[in-house]
Amino acid sequence: ALEAKRALREDLRLLVMSATLDGEPVAALLDGAPVVTSEGRAFPVETRWVDPAPWRTIEEAVAATVRRALGEDEGDVLVFLPGGREIRRVAERLADLDPVLPLYGDLPQAAQDAAIRPDPYGRRKIVLATSIAETSLTIEGVRVVIDSGLARVPRFDPRTGMTRLETVKASRAAADQRRGRAGRLAPGVCWRLWTEREHRLRPAQSTPEIREADLAPLALELVLWGTA
């Protein structure tokens, strides 16, 4: 991008945006670009730690915590799960509640819109989401976040030449982004399904995808671009 700016497009402006990225190293790569920080409006969020050990599976722990939160807290509930499989399993365990709405990237647009919009009948929504809801969306009405603490990320295996999806523990930065969803519109509560001690041992940031991805397509693109 910098080569294109220097050689082809002197008028080109580059803007790097992220909710969790450490901006200073990126600014240094961009020839000392200025760093603009916007904290936004945030309400206080109470954090509650839940040890999932009494349950056999994370889906059981999540479903039990949803029921507990509905009895103790106000507002719609946003649940973070690693993928569609876990979302379907939790939805089965909450089948007696309505509405329970999934939210992940492969859903049709109408289903995603239904999860984001307020319930037309004024009922308390339970939205079961992947990390798609960490930073890019504000779901009106959410006052409670329940975080499984897990994420599904692509990992390239150079021995097989294939990329597989792997379930990992979410970083502290990702967990803080998820927690913040409960305080977008009013004070809220975040239930974390791991212990406070374990939280301190988690990585501070998620691993950059370029460290885990198949770089062959990128290398070929760079050769076509003319990079030696």
Secondary structure, 3 states (H helix, E strand, C coil): CHHHHHHCCCCCCCCCCCCCCCHHHHHHHCCCCCCCCCCCCCCCEEEEECCCCCCCCHHHHHHHHHHHHHHHCCCEEEEECCCHHHHHHHHHHCCCCCCEEEECCCCCHHHHHHHHCCCCCCCCCEEEECHHHCCCCCCCCEEEEEECCEEEEEEEECCCCEEEEEEEECCHHHHHHHHHHHHCCCCEEEEECCCHHHHHHCCCCCCCHHHCCCCHHHHHHHHHHCCC
